[in-house]
Amino acid sequence: MNWESMKKGDVDLFIEAWPNTIQSFNQDVQNGDAISLGILVPGSRSGVYVLRYVIEGDPSRSIAPVLPNLKRVEELVNYPHIFPDDEDPSRGRIYGAIPGWRIDEILYKKYQYYGLDKNFNYVRLGSESALFAALMSAYNLGKPWVGYCYEPTWIAGKVPLILLEEAPYDPVGYYEGTTAFASQLLQTVCSRRFPEKAPELLEFFKNYKTGTEFISEALAYLDDTKASHQDAALWFLKTHDDLLDDWLPAANAGKLREYISKM
């Protein structure tokens, strides 16, 4: 596991660590086995989403809202006919997370807790790409869709989604599927050896902060254009030039602006 490798010093840096998915995170930081360099994304989200036009419609595509009053996950139990399972039309379909992910176990408990197992099929696809392909296909066809998603990710940068509400997050209820998923503070974390190995990079990563919208936008650009990571990085830096002043000393920010202006 990469986290364990970082604790041993074989991996230097986790640019995007999700603390709630790493059971030993707080203890490892407290013990000095991992060093938190700061908050990368102040409010990642995950849970049960629907396509925004299900609730609000999309006049530009002549799509009328079908559930304008839908707000909460438990209300889905009344609407299996809005999200029919193509392979079993008498029941609805809700998309789960990826088999093997801890979040999928929690989501399945949620599915049972809210009674959705009575009239919805819980569908696990084999990969994240398959899950997002199903979401993208529904969006392109203008059909309703409900299931697991998270932010930031490229699909959230391309497809308008709404996270359905639940009871406020509780650290015990979360694992039982009875409350909302935590809004996590994604952190940049390094090994105990990294400060000595790359002190010049340490200050940069302490200042390096983005957000769900920025990351989703960049990932969507990668998917849309099939650009290389280098070209996508140049596009992002040119598009959000002001971030350089937050990440770098003024002299370095000026040099980088001069450099990328020639690219």
N, C-alpha and C positions, 0 to 999 in steps of 0.2 A: 504494500500500500504506500502511496506517495507520502502521506502524512508521516508514517513511521520512518520512511527513508529520510525525510527532512529532519526528524528528531535525531537521527543518527548522523546527520551531516552530509548524507549522500545527495540530497536535494537542497538547493540553497534557498529557494523562494517560492512561496505561494502568493501569487499576485491577487487571486480571488479565492479566499477561504470562506466557507459557509460554516460558522461556528456551531449552529444547531445540528448539523449533520455529522459533527466530529465529537463523539461522546466525551473524549478526554481533553477537549480544547482548553477549557478554563484551567484545568489542573496542569496541563502541559505548559501553558503560559506562566502560571504561578510558579512552577518548578524551574522555569528558565530553559526548558527543553525547546520552546518556541518563543519567538519574540514578535509581538504585535507591533507593526509599524504605523497603524492607524486605520481609520475607516475609509475604505475604497468607495463603497456605495452605502448611503445612509439609510436606505429603506427598500430592500428587495422584498418581493411578495411572491406568494405561491398559494394555490388552492384550487377551488372549482370555479371555472370561468365559463361564460357564454360569449358568443359573438355579440358585439355591441348592438347590431341592428335587430337582434331578437327583442331588445327592450326599447331601443330608441328609433328603430327604423333607419333607413338610408335613402333619403329622397333622391340623391344623385343617381341611385341605381333602381329607383322605383320600388324599393323594398319597404313595406309597411311593418310597424312593430307588431309582433304577435303576442308578446307578454310584457306590456308596458308597465305593469305593476310588480314584476318579479324583482325581488331584492335578496332573498335568502336561499341558502342551499336546501333547507328542509321543505321549501315551497315547491321544489321540483317534483315531489311525489304526486302532485296534482296534474302534471303535464307530460306524461310519457308519450302522448300522441303528438306532441310538438317536436319531440326528438326521437322519432321512430327508429328502431333497429332494422336496417334493410334486410337482414337475414331472419328476423323474427318480428314482423310488423305489429304483433299484438302487444309488444313491450317496447319501452324506450331503450335508448343506448346512452350510457355515460362512459366516457373514456377514462381509464385509470392511468396511473403512472407506469414506469418501465419495470418489468419483472426483475426482482433482485434489488431494486431501490428501497431503502427503508421507508421512504415517503409513500410507496405503494401499499405497504402493509397498513400504514396509518389511514390512508385514503379508503382502503377497503373497509376498515372498521367504521369510518364515517358513513360510507354507503349503507352499511347495516344499521348503524345507530339512527339514521334519519328515516329508515324504513324504505329506502329506495330499492332494496332487493325484492320488494313485493311486485314492482312493475317495471323495473329497469334491469337490463343486462349490464354487467360491469365488464367492459372489454379492455383487455390488456394487449397492446400491440408490442412487437418484439424489440422496438428500438425507439429512441427519441425522434429519429428522422421519420419513422413510420407514423408516429403520433402527430408530428407537425404536418406531415403530408395529408393526413386525414382532415386536420383543421384547415389547411390551405385549400383543399378540394371543396370542403363545405362552403368556405368563404367565396371561392370563385363561382360556385353554383348559386350562391345566395340562400343557402339552406341553414336552418338552425343547427347549432353544435353546442354540446356541453361536455366538459371534462377537465382533466388536470392540465395546468400550465404554470409557468413561473416567469418571473421577471428579474433580471434582464435576460433576454434571448432574442434571436433574430426574428422569430415569429411575432413577438410582441411589438417589434419595430415596424412590421408590415401590415398586421391585421388588427383592427380595433377590437379590443376585448373589454369585458367588465368582470371584475372579481365579485362573486356573490358573497354576501355577508354571512357571518356566523356569530356564535357567542364569542366574546373576547378571548384572546389567547390565554391559556393557562398551561403551565409546564407539565402538569399531570394530565389534564384533559386532552391536551394536544396529542399525546401518545395513545390515548384511548379513542381518538377520533371524535371527541365531543365538543371541541372548540376550534376556533380559527387557527391556521398555521401562523407561526411567528413571523413578523416582519423582521428579517435578519439584517444586522449591520455587517455587510461583507467586509472582510478585513484583509489587508496585505500583511503576510506573516513570513518571517524568515527563520533560518536556523540560527543557533547560537554562534556559529562560526562566520556567518555572512558579514557582520559588521567589520571584522578584521580583514576578510577577504576582499571586500569591495566598499570601503568607507565612502568613496565618492558617489556611489549609487545609493547609499543608505539615506542620505538627505533627500534625494529625489523621491524615493518611494515613500518617505514620510509625508511628503507634500502631494503625492500623486492621488488625486481623488476625482471620481467621475460621477456617475449616477445611472439609474436604470434606463432613463431616456437616452442618454448618450451612448451607452453600451448597446442597447437594442437598435438604435439608429445605425451604428457602425456595423453591427452584425447583419442587419437588413441590407446595407449597402454591399457588403461582401456577397450576400446571396443573390442580390439583384444583378450585380455587374460581373460576378465571377472574377473580380480583381484579385491580384496577389495581396498578401497581407501588407507588403511594403506600400503598394499603391493605395490601399485602403487607409493606411496610417497617414500617408501624405494628404489624402483627401480630407480625412478627419481633422488634421491639424490646420489645414487651410480654412476649413469650414468653421472651426471653433478656435480661432486664433487666440482669443482672450484667455483660454485655459493655460497657455504657456506662461503667463504672468503669475499664475497660481502655483505652477509646478517648478519653475526655474528662477534662479537669480536673474535680475534684469539684464545683465550683460550676456548671460547664456541664452536667455529668451530672444534677445536681439540677434545673436549669431544664428540661432536655429531658424528664425524668421527669414533671414537673409539666405540661408541654405535652401530652405524648402521653396522659396520664391523662384529659384532657378531650376527646380525639378519639374 
